[in-house]
Amino acid sequence: MQYIELKEALKDFTVFSINDIKNIDRGFFRTRLSEWQDKGYIKKIIKGHYIFSDLEINENVFFEIANRIYSPSYISFETALSYYHLIPESVYGITSASTRRTYNFKTSIAEFTYKTIKDKFFFGYNLIKYDNKCFKIASIEKSVLDYFYINSEIKNKEDFAGLRINKDIFSKQVNEDKLYNFLDKFGQKALAKRIKTFMEFMKNA
């Protein structure tokens, strides 16, 4: 297979794997990937996953790549809180929730971090479409719960204040009924107590 043939066949792929290539050409030689990297045609993200070097990188692309290179996963935690403008600062790297083990990839384009959640907690994410593509990201309510679930040390007013969550955006966008419905699915008394204390803090902030 020539590079131009690969580029045409996978032109709609944001990130592609060796398996994607094998689906097109079963006899494909992996050595070609090294050649194309040396020529600057493609970039390796992690082992077995690549992007075309001329790919225009933006937030949507980062999120889709994060979903693809470590699956199943969805964007959550600090990255989702920043996406919804709940926290004021930009977040370094891309953080995701996954049912697989906690892992971190430092790549040439970004750092991708995955934090483990139980299978039964893998819910509450939305499919966001862009340019005929899509990525999975926690809903605003689930991103809050995921964050508190992972960061069990955050439990009092001083901790809540330190998060600097935008009160106006929180009150307008967070559906309290939906949040508590999701919270019930966690079935964790300690988490429920912290969330209820947090919600009281936000109402009085």
Contact map, one row per residue, 1 for C-alpha under 8 A:
1110110000000000000000001001000000000000000000000000000000000000000000000000000000000000000000000000000000000000000000000000000000000000000000000000000000000000000000000000000000000000000000000000000000000
1111110000000000000000000000000000000000000000000000000000000000000000000000000000000000000000000000000000000000000000000000000000000000000000000000000000000000000000000000000000000000000000000000000000000
1111111000000000000000000000000000010000000000000000000000000000000000000000000000000000000000000000000000000000000000000000000000000000000000000000000000000000000000000000000000000000000000000000000000000
0111111100000000000000000000000000000000000000000000000000000000000000000000000000000000000000000000000000000000000000000000000000000000000000000000000000000000000000000000000000000000000000000000000000000
1111111110000000000000000000000000000000000000000000000000000000000000000000000000000000000000000000000000000000000000000000000000000000000000000000000000000000000000000000000000000000000000000000000000000
1111111111000000000010000000000000000000000000000000000000000000000000000000000000000000000000000000000000000000000000000000000000000000000000000000000000000000000000000000000000000000000000000000000000000
0011111111100000000000000000000000000000000000000000000000000000000000000000000000000000000000000000000000000000000000000000000000000000000000000000000000000000000000000000000000000000000000000000000000000
0001111111100000000000000000000000000000000000000000000000000000000000000000000000000000000000000000000000000000000000000000000000000000000000000000000000000000000000000000000000000000000000000000000000000
0000111111100000000000010000000000000000000000000000000000000000000000000000000000000000000000000000000000000000000000000000000000000000000000000000000000000000000000000000000000000000000000000000000000000
0000011111111001000000000000000000000000000000000000000000000000000000000000000000000000000000000000000000000000000000000000000000000000000000000000000000000000000000000000000000000000000000000000000000000
0000001111111000000000000000000000000000000000000000000000000000000000000000000000000000000000000000000000000000000000000000000000000000000000000000000000000000000000000000000000000000000000000000000000000
0000000001111100000000000000000000000000000000000000000000000000000000000000000000000000000000000000000000000000000000000000000000000000000000000000000000000000000000000000000000000000000000000000000000000
0000000001111111000000000000000000000000000000000000000000000000000000000000000000000000000000000000000000000000000000000000000000000000000000000000000000000000000000000000000000000000000000000000000000000
0000000000011111000000000000000000000000000000000010001000001001100000000000000000000000000000000000000000000000000000000000000000000000000000000000000000000000000000000000000000000000000000000000000000000
0000000000001111100000000000000000000000000000001111000000000000100100000000000000000000000000000000000000000000000000000000000000000000000000000000000000000000000000000000000000000000000000000000000000000
0000000001001111110110000000000000000000000000001110000000000000000000000000000000000000000000000000000000000000000000000000000000000000000000000000000000000000000000000000000000000000000000000000000000000
0000000000000011111110000000000000000000000000011100000000000000000000000000000000000000000000000000000000000000000000000000000000000000000000000000000000000000000000000000000000000000000000000000000000000
0000000000000001111111000000000000000000000000011000000000000000000000000000000000000000000000000000000000000000000000000000000000000000000000000000000000000000000000000000000000000000000000000000000000000
0000000000000000111111100000000000000000000000000000000000000000000000000000000000000000000000000000000000000000000000000000000000000000000000000000000000000000000000000000000000000000000000000000000000000
0000000000000001111111110000000000000000000000000000000000000000000000000000000000000000000000000000000000000000000000000000000000000000000000000000000000000000000000000000000000000000000000000000000000000
0000010000000001111111111101000000000000000000000000000000000000000000000000000000000000000000000000000000000000000000000000000000000000000000000000000000000000000000000000000000000000000000000000000000000
0000000000000000011111111111000000000000000000000000000000000000000000000000000000000000000000000000000000000000000000000000000000000000000000000000000000000000000000000000000000000000000000000000000000000
0000000000000000001111111100000000000000000000000000000000000000000000000000000000000000000000000000000000000000000000000000000000000000000000000000000000000000000000000000000000000000000000000000000000000
0000000010000000000111111100000000000000000000000000000000000000000000000000000000000000000000000000000000000000000000000000000000000000000000000000000000000000000000000000000000000000000000000000000000000
1000000000000000000011111111000000000000000000000000000000000000000000000000000000000000000000000000000000000000000000000000000000000000000000000000000000000000000000000000000000000000000000000000000000000
0000000000000000000011111111000000000000000000000000000000000000000000000000000000000000000000000000000000000000000000000000000000000000000000000000000000000000000000000000000000000000000000000000000000000
0000000000000000000001001111100000000000000000000000000000000000000000000000000000000000000000000000000000000000000000000000000000000000000000000000000000000000000000000000000000000000000000000000000000000
1000000000000000000011001111110000000000000000000000000000000000000000000000000000000000000000000000000000000000000000000000000000000000000000000000000000000000000000000000000000000000000000000000000000000
0000000000000000000000000011111100000000000000000000000000000000000000000000000000000000000000000000000000000000000000000000000000000000000000000000000000000000000000000000000000000000000000000000000000000
0000000000000000000000000001111111000000000000000000000000000000000000000000000000000000000000000000000000000000000000000000000000000000000000000000000000000000000000000000000000000000000000000000000000000
0000000000000000000000000000111111100000000000000000000000000000000000000000000000000000000000000000000000000000000000000000000000000000000000000000000000000000000000000000000000000000000000000000000000000
0000000000000000000000000000111111110000000000000000000000000000000000000000000000000000000000000000000000000000000000000000000000000000000000000000000000000000000000000000000000000000000000000000000000000
0000000000000000000000000000011111111000010000000000000000000000000000000000000000000000000000000000000000000000000000000000000000000000000000000000000000000000000000000000000000000000000000000000000000000
0000000000000000000000000000011111111100000000000000000000000000000000000000000000000000000000000000000000000000000000000000000000000000000000000000000000000000000000000000000000000000000000000000000000000
0000000000000000000000000000001111111110000000000000000000000000000000000000000000000000000000000000000000000000000000000000000000000000000000000000000000000000000000000000000000000000000000000000000000000
0010000000000000000000000000000111111111110000000000000000000000000000000000000000000000000000000000000000000000000000000000000000000000000000000000000000000000000000000000000000000000000000000000000000000
0000000000000000000000000000000011111111111100000000000000000000000000000000000000000000000000000000000000000000000000000000000000000000000000000000000000000000000000000000000000000000000000000000000000000
0000000000000000000000000000000001111111100000000000000000000000000000000000000000000000000000000000000000000000000000000000000000000000000000000000000000000000000000000000000000000000000000000000000000000
0000000000000000000000000000000000111111100000000000000000000000000000000000000000000000000000000000000000000000000000000000000000000000000000000000000000000000000000000000000000000000000000000000000000000
0000000000000000000000000000000000011111111000000000100000000000000000000000000000000000000000000000000000000000000000000000000000000000000000000000000000000000000000000000000000000000000000000000000000000
0000000000000000000000000000000000011111111000000001110000000000000000000000000000000000000000000000000000000000000000000000000000000000000000000000000000000000000000000000000000000000000000000000000000000
0000000000000000000000000000000010011001111100000111100000000000000000000000000000000000000000000000000000000000000000000000000000000000000000000000000000000000000000000000000000000000000000000000000000000
0000000000000000000000000000000000001001111110000111100000000000000000000000000000000000000000000000000000000000000000000000000000000000000000000000000000000000000000000000000000000000000000000000000000000
0000000000000000000000000000000000001000011111111110000000000000000000000000000000000000000000000000000000010000000000000000000000000000000000000000000000000000000000000000000000000000000000000000000000000
0000000000000000000000000000000000000000001111101110000000000000000000000000000000000000000000000000000000111000000000000000000000000000000000000000000000000000000000000000000000000000000000000000000000000
0000000000000000000000000000000000000000000111111100000000000000000010000000000000000000000000000000000010100000000000000000000000000000000000000000000000000000000000000000000000000000000000000000000000000
0000000000000000000000000000000000000000000111111000000000000000000000000000000000000000000000000000000000000000000000000000000000000000000000000000000000000000000000000000000000000000000000000000000000000
0000000000000000110000000000000000000000000101111100000000000000000000000000000000000000000000000000000000000000000000000000000000000000000000000000000000000000000000000000000000000000000000000000000000000
0000000000000011110000000000000000000000000111111110000000000000000010000000000000000000000000000000000000000000000000000000000000000000000000000000000000000000000000000000000000000000000000000000000000000
0000000000000011100000000000000000000000011111011111000000000000000000000000000000000000000000000000000000000000000000000000000000000000000000000000000000000000000000000000000000000000000000000000000000000
0000000000000111000000000000000000000000011110001111101000000000000000000000000000000000000000000000000000000000000000000000000000000000000000000000000000000000000000000000000000000000000000000000000000000
0000000000000010000000000000000000000000111000000111111000000000000000000000000000000000000000000000000000000000000000000000000000000000000000000000000000000000000000000000000000000000000000000000000000000
0000000000000000000000000000000000000001111000000011111000000000000000000000000000000000000000000000000000000000000000000000000000000000000000000000000000000000000000000000000000000000000000000000000000000
0000000000000000000000000000000000000000100000000001111100000000000000000000000000000000000000000000000000000000000000000000000000000000000000000000000000000000000000000000000000000000000000000000000000000
0000000000000100000000000000000000000000000000000011111110000000000000000000000000000000000000000000000000000000000000000000000000000000000000000000000000000000000000000000000000000000000000000000000000000
0000000000000000000000000000000000000000000000000000011111000000000000000000000000000000000000000000000000000000000000000000000000000000000000000000000000000000000000000000000000000000000000000000000000000
0000000000000000000000000000000000000000000000000000001111101100000000000000000000000000000000000000000000000000000000000000000000000000000000000000000000000000000000000000000000000000000000000000000000000
0000000000000000000000000000000000000000000000000000000111111100000000000000000000000000000000000000000000000000000000000000000000000000000000000000000000000000000000000000000000000000000000000000000000000
0000000000000000000000000000000000000000000000000000000011111110000000000000000000000000000000000000000000000000000000000000000000000000000000000000000000000000000000000000000000000000000000000000000000000
0000000000000000000000000000000000000000000000000000000001111111000000000000000000000000000000000000000000000000000000000000000001000010000000000000000000000000000000000000000000000000000000000000000000000
0000000000000100000000000000000000000000000000000000000011111111100000000000000000000000000000000000000000000000000000000000000000000000000000000000000000000000000000000000000000000000000000000000000000000
0000000000000000000000000000000000000000000000000000000011111111110000000000000000000000000001000000000000000100000000000000000000000000000000000000000000000000000000000000000000000000000000000000000000000
0000000000000000000000000000000000000000000000000000000000111111111000000010000000000000000001000000000000000000000000000000000000000011000000000000000000000000000000000000000000000000000000000000000000000
0000000000000100000000000000000000000000000000000000000000011111111100000000000000000000000000000000000000000000000000000000000000000111000000000000000000000000000000000000000000000000000000000000000000000
0000000000000110000000000000000000000000000000000000000000001111111110000000000000000000000000000000000000000000000000000000000000000000000000000000000000000000000000000000000000000000000000000000000000000
0000000000000000000000000000000000000000000000000000000000000111111111001110000000000000000001010000000000000001000000000000000000000000000000000000000000000000000000000000000000000000000000000000000000000
0000000000000000000000000000000000000000000000000000000000000011111111111110000000000000000000000000000000000000000000000000000000000011000000000000000000000000000000000000000000000000000000000000000000000
0000000000000010000000000000000000000000000000000000000000000001111111100000000000000000000000000000000000000000000000000000000000000000000000000000000000000000000000000000000000000000000000000000000000000
0000000000000000000000000000000000000000000001001000000000000000111111100000000000000000000000000000000000000000000000000000000000000000000000000000000000000000000000000000000000000000000000000000000000000
0000000000000000000000000000000000000000000000000000000000000000011111111000000000000000000000000100000000000000000000000000000000000000000000000000000000000000000000000000000000000000000000000000000000000
0000000000000000000000000000000000000000000000000000000000000000001111111000000000000000000000000101000000000000000000000000000000000000000000000000000000000000000000000000000000000000000000000000000000000
0000000000000000000000000000000000000000000000000000000000000000001001111100000000000000000000000111000000000000000000000000000000000000000000000000000000000000000000000000000000000000000000000000000000000
0000000000000000000000000000000000000000000000000000000000000000011001111110000000000000000000011110000000000000010000000000000000000001000000000000000000000000000000000000000000000000000000000000000000000
0000000000000000000000000000000000000000000000000000000000000000011000011111000000000000000000011100000000000000000000000000100000000011110000000000000000000000000000000000000000000000000000000000000000000
0000000000000000000000000000000000000000000000000000000000000010011000001111101100000000000001111000000000000000000000000000000000000001110000000000000000000000000000000000000000000000000000000000000000000
0000000000000000000000000000000000000000000000000000000000000000000000000111111110000000000000111000000000000000000000000000000000000000110000100110000000000000000000000000000000000000000000000000000000000
0000000000000000000000000000000000000000000000000000000000000000000000000011111110000000000000111000000000000000000000000000000000000000000000110110000000000000000000000000000000000000000000000000000000000
0000000000000000000000000000000000000000000000000000000000000000000000000001111111000000001000100000000000000000000000000000000000000000000000000010000000000000000000000000000000000000000000000000000000000
0000000000000000000000000000000000000000000000000000000000000000000000000011111111100000001011110000000000000000000000000000000000000000000000000000000000000000000000000000000000000000000000000000000000000
0000000000000000000000000000000000000000000000000000000000000000000000000011111111110000000000000000000000000000000000000000000000000000110100100000000000000000000000000000000000000000000000000000000000000
0000000000000000000000000000000000000000000000000000000000000000000000000001111111111110000000000000000000000000000000000000000000000000000100110000000000000000000000000000000000000000000000000000000000000
0000000000000000000000000000000000000000000000000000000000000000000000000000011111111111111000000000000000000000000000000000000000000000000000000000000000000000000000000000000000000000000000000000000000000
0000000000000000000000000000000000000000000000000000000000000000000000000000001111111100000000000000000000000000000000000000000000000000000000000000000000000000000000000000000000000000000000000000000000000
0000000000000000000000000000000000000000000000000000000000000000000000000000000111111100000000000000000000000000000000000000000000000000000100000000000000000000000000000000000000000000000000000000000000000
0000000000000000000000000000000000000000000000000000000000000000000000000000000011111111000000000000000000000000000000000000000000000000000000000000000000000000000001001000000000000000000000000000000000000
0000000000000000000000000000000000000000000000000000000000000000000000000000000011111111000000000000000000000000000000000000000000000000000000000000000000000000000011101100000000000000000000000000000000000
0000000000000000000000000000000000000000000000000000000000000000000000000000000011001111100000000000000000000000000000000000000000000000000000000000000000000000001111000000000000000000000000000000000000000
0000000000000000000000000000000000000000000000000000000000000000000000000000000001001111110000000000000000000000000000000000000000000000000000000000000000000000000111000000000000000000000000000000000000000
0000000000000000000000000000000000000000000000000000000000000000000000000000000001000011111000000000000000000000000000000000000000000000000000000000000000000000000000000000000000000000000000000000000000000
0000000000000000000000000000000000000000000000000000000000000000000000000000000001000001111100000000000000000000000000000000000000000000000000000000000000000000000000000000000000000000000000000000000000000
0000000000000000000000000000000000000000000000000000000000000000000000000000011001000000111111000000000000000000000000000000000000000000000000000000000000000000000000000000000000000000000000000000000000000
0000000000000000000000000000000000000000000000000000000000000000000000000000000000000000011111000000000000000010000000000000000000000000000000000000000000000000000000000000000000000000000000000000000000000
0000000000000000000000000000000000000000000000000000000000000000000000000000001000000000001111100000000000000111100000000000000000000000000000000000000000000000000000000000000000000000000000000000000000000
0000000000000000000000000000000000000000000000000000000000000110010000000010001000000000001111110000000000000111100000000000000000000000000000000000000000000000000000000000000000000000000000000000000000000
0000000000000000000000000000000000000000000000000000000000000000000000000011111000000000000011111000000000000001111000000000000000000000000000000000000000000000000000000000000000000000000000000000000000000
0000000000000000000000000000000000000000000000000000000000000000010000001111101000000000000001111100000000000001111000000000000000000000000000000000000000000000000000000000000000000000000000000000000000000
0000000000000000000000000000000000000000000000000000000000000000000000001111100000000000000000111110000000000000011110000100000000000000000000000000000000000000000000000000000000000000000000000000000000000
0000000000000000000000000000000000000000000000000000000000000000000001111100000000000000000000011111110000000000011110000100000000000000000000000000000000000000000000000000000000000000000000000000000000000
0000000000000000000000000000000000000000000000000000000000000000000000011000000000000000000000001111100000000000000111100100000000000000000000000000000000000000000000000000000000000000000000000000000000000
0000000000000000000000000000000000000000000000000000000000000000000000110000000000000000000000000111110000000000000110000000000000000000000000000000000000000000000000000000000000000000000000000000000000000
0000000000000000000000000000000000000000000000000000000000000000000000000000000000000000000000000111111000000000011100000000000000000000000000000000000000000000000000000000000000000000000000000000000000000
0000000000000000000000000000000000000000000000000000000000000000000000000000000000000000000000000101111100000000111100000000000000000000000000000000000000000000000000000000000000000000000000000000000000000
0000000000000000000000000000000000000000000000000000000000000000000000000000000000000000000000000000111110000000111000000000000000000000000000000000000000000000000000000000000000000000000000000000000000000
0000000000000000000000000000000000000000000000000000000000000000000000000000000000000000000000000000011111000011110000000000000000000000000000000000000000000000000000000000000000000000000000000000000000000
0000000000000000000000000000000000000000000001000000000000000000000000000000000000000000000000000000001111100011100000000000000000000000000000000000000000000000000000000000000000000000000000000000000000000
0000000000000000000000000000000000000000000000000000000000000000000000000000000000000000000000000000000111110111000000000000000000000000000000000000000000000000000000000000000000000000000000000000000000000
0000000000000000000000000000000000000000000011000000000000000000000000000000000000000000000000000000000011111111000000000000000000000000000000000000000000000000000000000000000000000000000000000000000000000
0000000000000000000000000000000000000000000110000000000000000000000000000000000000000000000000000000000001111100000000000000000000000000000000000000000000000000000000000000000000000000000000000000000000000
0000000000000000000000000000000000000000000010000000000000000000000000000000000000000000000000000000000000111110000000000000000000000000000000000000000000000000000000000000000000000000000000000000000000000
0000000000000000000000000000000000000000000000000000000000000100000000000000000000000000000011000000000001111111000000000000000000000000000000000000000000000000000000000000000000000000000000000000000000000
0000000000000000000000000000000000000000000000000000000000000000000000000000000000000000000111000000000111101111100000000000000000000000000000000000000000000000000000000000000000000000000000000000000000000
0000000000000000000000000000000000000000000000000000000000000000010000000000000000000000000011110000000111100111110000000000000000000000000000000000000000000000000000000000000000000000000000000000000000000
0000000000000000000000000000000000000000000000000000000000000000000000000000000000000000000011110000011110000011111000000000000000000000000000000000000000000000000000000000000000000000000000000000000000000
0000000000000000000000000000000000000000000000000000000000000000000000001000000000000000000000111100111100000001111100000000000000000000000000000000000000000000000000000000000000000000000000000000000000000
0000000000000000000000000000000000000000000000000000000000000000000000000000000000000000000000111100111000000000111110000000000000000000000000000000000000000000000000000000000000000000000000000000000000000
0000000000000000000000000000000000000000000000000000000000000000000000000000000000000000000000001111110000000000011111000000000000000000000000000000000000000000000000000000000000000000000000000000000000000
0000000000000000000000000000000000000000000000000000000000000000000000000000000000000000000000001111000000000000001111101100000000000000000000000000000000000000000000000000000000000000000000000000000000000
0000000000000000000000000000000000000000000000000000000000000000000000000000000000000000000000000010000000000000000111111100000000000000000000000000000000000000000000000000000000000000000000000000000000000
0000000000000000000000000000000000000000000000000000000000000000000000000000000000000000000000000010000000000000000011111100000000000000000000000000000000000000000000000000000000000000000000000000000000000
0000000000000000000000000000000000000000000000000000000000000000000000000000000000000000000000000000000000000000000001111110000000000000000000000000000000000000000000000000000000000000010000000000000000000
0000000000000000000000000000000000000000000000000000000000000000000000000000000000000000000000000000000000000000000011111110000000000000000000000000000000000000000000000000000000000000110000000000000000000
0000000000000000000000000000000000000000000000000000000000000000000000000000000000000000000000001110000000000000000011111111000000000000000000000000000000000000000000000000000000000000000000000000000000000
0000000000000000000000000000000000000000000000000000000000000000000000000000000000000000000000000000000000000000000000011111100000000000000000000000000000000000000000000000000000000000000000000000000000000
0000000000000000000000000000000000000000000000000000000000000000000000000000000000000000000000000000000000000000000000000111110000000000011001000000000000000000000000000000000000000100000000000000000000000
0000000000000000000000000000000000000000000000000000000000000000000000000100000000000000000000000000000000000000000000000011111000000001111001000000000000000000000000000000000000000000000000000000000000000
0000000000000000000000000000000000000000000000000000000000000000000000000000000000000000000000000000000000000000000000000001111100000001111000000000000000000000000000000000000000000000000000000000000000000
0000000000000000000000000000000000000000000000000000000000000000000000000000000000000000000000000000000000000000000000000000111110000111100000000000000000000000000000000000000000000000000000000000000000000
0000000000000000000000000000000000000000000000000000000000000000000000000000000000000000000000000000000000000000000000000000011111000111100000000000000000000000000000000000000000000000000000000000000000000
0000000000000000000000000000000000000000000000000000000000000000000000000000000000000000000000000000000000000000000000000000001111111110000000000000000000000000000000000000000000000000000000000000000000000
0000000000000000000000000000000000000000000000000000000000010000000000000000000000000000000000000000000000000000000000000000000111111100000000000000000000000000000000000000000000000000000000000000000000000
0000000000000000000000000000000000000000000000000000000000000000000000000000000000000000000000000000000000000000000000000000000011111100000000000000000000000000000000000000000000000000000000000000000000000
0000000000000000000000000000000000000000000000000000000000000000000000000000000000000000000000000000000000000000000000000000000011111100000000000000000000000000000000000000000000000000000000000000000000000
0000000000000000000000000000000000000000000000000000000000000000000000000000000000000000000000000000000000000000000000000000000011111110000000000000000000000000000000000000000000000000000000000000000000000
0000000000000000000000000000000000000000000000000000000000000001000000000000000000000000000000000000000000000000000000000000001111111111000000000000000000000000000000000000000000000000000000000000000000000
0000000000000000000000000000000000000000000000000000000000010011001000000100000000000000000000000000000000000000000000000000001110001111100000000000000000000000000000000000000000000000000000000000000000000
0000000000000000000000000000000000000000000000000000000000000011001000001110000000000000000000000000000000000000000000000000111100000111110000000000000000000000000000000000000000000000000000000000000000000
0000000000000000000000000000000000000000000000000000000000000000000000000111000100000000000000000000000000000000000000000000111100000011111000000000000000000000000000000000000000000000000000000000000000000
0000000000000000000000000000000000000000000000000000000000000000000000000111000100000000000000000000000000000000000000000001110000000001111111100000000000000000000000000000000000000000000000000000000000000
0000000000000000000000000000000000000000000000000000000000000000000000000000000000000000000000000000000000000000000000000001110000000000111111100000000000000000000000000000000000000000000000000000000000000
0000000000000000000000000000000000000000000000000000000000000000000000000000000110010000000000000000000000000000000000000000000000000000011111110000000000000000000000000000110000000000000000000000000000000
0000000000000000000000000000000000000000000000000000000000000000000000000000000000000000000000000000000000000000000000000000000000000000011111111000000000000000000000000000011001100100000000000000000000000
0000000000000000000000000000000000000000000000000000000000000000000000000000000000000000000000000000000000000000000000000001100000000000011111111100000000000000000000000000000000100100000000000000000000000
0000000000000000000000000000000000000000000000000000000000000000000000000001100110000000000000000000000000000000000000000000000000000000011111111110000000000000000000000000000000000000000000000000000000000
0000000000000000000000000000000000000000000000000000000000000000000000000000100010000000000000000000000000000000000000000000000000000000000111111111000000000000000000000000000000000000000000000000000000000
0000000000000000000000000000000000000000000000000000000000000000000000000000000000000000000000000000000000000000000000000000000000000000000011111111100000000000000000000000000000100010000000000010000000000
0000000000000000000000000000000000000000000000000000000000000000000000000001100000000000000000000000000000000000000000000000000000000000000001111111110000000000000000000000000000000000000000000000000000000
0000000000000000000000000000000000000000000000000000000000000000000000000001110000000000000000000000000000000000000000000000000000000000000000111111111000000000000000000000000000000000000000000000000000000
0000000000000000000000000000000000000000000000000000000000000000000000000000000000000000000000000000000000000000000000000000000000000000000000011111111101000000000000000000000000000000000000100010000000000
0000000000000000000000000000000000000000000000000000000000000000000000000000000000000000000000000000000000000000000000000000000000000000000000001111111100000000000000000000000000000000000000100000000000000
0000000000000000000000000000000000000000000000000000000000000000000000000000000000000000000000000000000000000000000000000000000000000000000000000111111100000000000000000000000000000000000000000000000000000
0000000000000000000000000000000000000000000000000000000000000000000000000000000000000000000000000000000000000000000000000000000000000000000000000011111111000000000000000000000000000000000000000000000000000
0000000000000000000000000000000000000000000000000000000000000000000000000000000000000000000000000000000000000000000000000000000000000000000000000001111111100000000000000000000000000000000000100000000000000
0000000000000000000000000000000000000000000000000000000000000000000000000000000000000000000000000000000000000000000000000000000000000000000000000000001111100000000000000000000000000000000000000000000000000
0000000000000000000000000000000000000000000000000000000000000000000000000000000000000000000000000000000000000000000000000000000000000000000000000001001111110011000000000000000000000000000000000100000000000
0000000000000000000000000000000000000000000000000000000000000000000000000000000000000000000000000000000000000000000000000000000000000000000000000000000111111011000000000000000000000000000000000100110000000
0000000000000000000000000000000000000000000000000000000000000000000000000000000000000000000000000000000000000000000000000000000000000000000000000000000001111111000000000000000000000000000000000100110000000
0000000000000000000000000000000000000000000000000000000000000000000000000000000000000000000000000000000000000000000000000000000000000000000000000000000000111111100000000000000000000000000000000000010010000
0000000000000000000000000000000000000000000000000000000000000000000000000000000000000000000000000000000000000000000000000000000000000000000000000000000000011111110000000000000000000000000000000000000000000
0000000000000000000000000000000000000000000000000000000000000000000000000000000000000000000000000000000000000000000000000000000000000000000000000000000001111111111000000000000000000000000000000000000000000
0000000000000000000000000000000000000000000000000000000000000000000000000000000000000000000000000000000000000000000000000000000000000000000000000000000001111111111100000000000000000000000000000000010010000
0000000000000000000000000000000000000000000000000000000000000000000000000000000000000000000000000000000000000000000000000000000000000000000000000000000000001111111110000000000000000000000000000000000000000
0000000000000000000000000000000000000000000000000000000000000000000000000000000000000000000000000000000000000000000000000000000000000000000000000000000000000111111100000000000000000000000000000000000000000
0000000000000000000000000000000000000000000000000000000000000000000000000000000000000010000000000000000000000000000000000000000000000000000000000000000000000011111110000000000000000000000000000000000000000
0000000000000000000000000000000000000000000000000000000000000000000000000000000000000011000000000000000000000000000000000000000000000000000000000000000000000001111111000000000000000000000000000000000000000
0000000000000000000000000000000000000000000000000000000000000000000000000000000000000111000000000000000000000000000000000000000000000000000000000000000000000000101111100100000000000000000000000000000000000
0000000000000000000000000000000000000000000000000000000000000000000000000000000000001111000000000000000000000000000000000000000000000000000000000000000000000000000111111100000000000000000000000000000000000
0000000000000000000000000000000000000000000000000000000000000000000000000000000000000100000000000000000000000000000000000000000000000000000000000000000000000000000011111110000000000000000000000000000001001
0000000000000000000000000000000000000000000000000000000000000000000000000000000000000000000000000000000000000000000000000000000000000000000000000000000000000000000001111111000000000000000000000000000000000
0000000000000000000000000000000000000000000000000000000000000000000000000000000000001100000000000000000000000000000000000000000000000000000000000000000000000000000001111111110000000000000000000000000000000
0000000000000000000000000000000000000000000000000000000000000000000000000000000000000100000000000000000000000000000000000000000000000000000000000000000000000000000011111111110000000000000000000000000000000
0000000000000000000000000000000000000000000000000000000000000000000000000000000000000000000000000000000000000000000000000000000000000000000000000000000000000000000000111111110000000000000000000000000000000
0000000000000000000000000000000000000000000000000000000000000000000000000000000000000000000000000000000000000000000000000000000000000000000000000000000000000000000000011111110000000000000000000000000000000
0000000000000000000000000000000000000000000000000000000000000000000000000000000000000000000000000000000000000000000000000000000000000000000100000000000000000000000000001111111000000000000000000000000000000
0000000000000000000000000000000000000000000000000000000000000000000000000000000000000000000000000000000000000000000000000000000000000000000110000000000000000000000000001111111100100000000000000000000000000
0000000000000000000000000000000000000000000000000000000000000000000000000000000000000000000000000000000000000000000000000000000000000000000010000000000000000000000000000000111111100000000000000000000000000
0000000000000000000000000000000000000000000000000000000000000000000000000000000000000000000000000000000000000000000000000000000000000000000000000000000000000000000000000000011111110000000000000000000000000
0000000000000000000000000000000000000000000000000000000000000000000000000000000000000000000000000000000000000000000000000000000000000000000000000000000000000000000000000000001111111000000000000000000000000
0000000000000000000000000000000000000000000000000000000000000000000000000000000000000000000000000000000000000000000000000000000000000000000010000000000000000000000000000000001111111100000000000000000000000
0000000000000000000000000000000000000000000000000000000000000000000000000000000000000000000000000000000000000000000000000000000000000000000011001000000000000000000000000000011111111110000000000000000000000
0000000000000000000000000000000000000000000000000000000000000000000000000000000000000000000000000000000000000000000000000000000000000000000000000000000000000000000000000000000111111111000000000000000000000
0000000000000000000000000000000000000000000000000000000000000000000000000000000000000000000000000000000000000000000000000000000000000000000000000000000000000000000000000000000011111111100000000000000000000
0000000000000000000000000000000000000000000000000000000000000000000000000000000000000000000000000000000000000000000000000001000000000000000011000000000000000000000000000000000001111111110000000000000000000
0000000000000000000000000000000000000000000000000000000000000000000000000000000000000000000000000000000000000000000000000000000000000000000000001000000000000000000000000000000000111111111000010000000000000
0000000000000000000000000000000000000000000000000000000000000000000000000000000000000000000000000000000000000000000000000000000000000000000000000000000000000000000000000000000000011111111100010000000000000
0000000000000000000000000000000000000000000000000000000000000000000000000000000000000000000000000000000000000000000000001000000000000000000000000000000000000000000000000000000000001111111000000000000000000
0000000000000000000000000000000000000000000000000000000000000000000000000000000000000000000000000000000000000000000000011000000000000000000000000000000000000000000000000000000000000111111100000000000000000
0000000000000000000000000000000000000000000000000000000000000000000000000000000000000000000000000000000000000000000000000000000000000000000000000000000000000000000000000000000000000011111110010000000000000
0000000000000000000000000000000000000000000000000000000000000000000000000000000000000000000000000000000000000000000000000000000000000000000000000000000000000000000000000000000000000001011111110000000000000
0000000000000000000000000000000000000000000000000000000000000000000000000000000000000000000000000000000000000000000000000000000000000000000000000000000000000000000000000000000000000000001111111000000000000
0000000000000000000000000000000000000000000000000000000000000000000000000000000000000000000000000000000000000000000000000000000000000000000000000000000000000000000000000000000000000000000111111100000000000
0000000000000000000000000000000000000000000000000000000000000000000000000000000000000000000000000000000000000000000000000000000000000000000000000001100100000000000000000000000000000000000111111110000000000
0000000000000000000000000000000000000000000000000000000000000000000000000000000000000000000000000000000000000000000000000000000000000000000000000000000000000000000000000000000000000011001111111111000000000
0000000000000000000000000000000000000000000000000000000000000000000000000000000000000000000000000000000000000000000000000000000000000000000000000000000000000000000000000000000000000000000011111111100000000
0000000000000000000000000000000000000000000000000000000000000000000000000000000000000000000000000000000000000000000000000000000000000000000000000000000001110000000000000000000000000000000001111111110000000
0000000000000000000000000000000000000000000000000000000000000000000000000000000000000000000000000000000000000000000000000000000000000000000000001001000000000000000000000000000000000000000000111111111000000
0000000000000000000000000000000000000000000000000000000000000000000000000000000000000000000000000000000000000000000000000000000000000000000000000000000000000000000000000000000000000000000000011111111100000
0000000000000000000000000000000000000000000000000000000000000000000000000000000000000000000000000000000000000000000000000000000000000000000000000000000000110000000000000000000000000000000000001111111110000
0000000000000000000000000000000000000000000000000000000000000000000000000000000000000000000000000000000000000000000000000000000000000000000000000000000000111001000000000000000000000000000000000111111111000
0000000000000000000000000000000000000000000000000000000000000000000000000000000000000000000000000000000000000000000000000000000000000000000000000000000000000000000000000000000000000000000000000011111111100
0000000000000000000000000000000000000000000000000000000000000000000000000000000000000000000000000000000000000000000000000000000000000000000000000000000000000000000000000000000000000000000000000001111111110
0000000000000000000000000000000000000000000000000000000000000000000000000000000000000000000000000000000000000000000000000000000000000000000000000000000000001001000000000000000000000000000000000000111111111
0000000000000000000000000000000000000000000000000000000000000000000000000000000000000000000000000000000000000000000000000000000000000000000000000000000000000000000000100000000000000000000000000000011111111
0000000000000000000000000000000000000000000000000000000000000000000000000000000000000000000000000000000000000000000000000000000000000000000000000000000000000000000000000000000000000000000000000000001111111
0000000000000000000000000000000000000000000000000000000000000000000000000000000000000000000000000000000000000000000000000000000000000000000000000000000000000000000000000000000000000000000000000000000111111
0000000000000000000000000000000000000000000000000000000000000000000000000000000000000000000000000000000000000000000000000000000000000000000000000000000000000000000000100000000000000000000000000000000011111
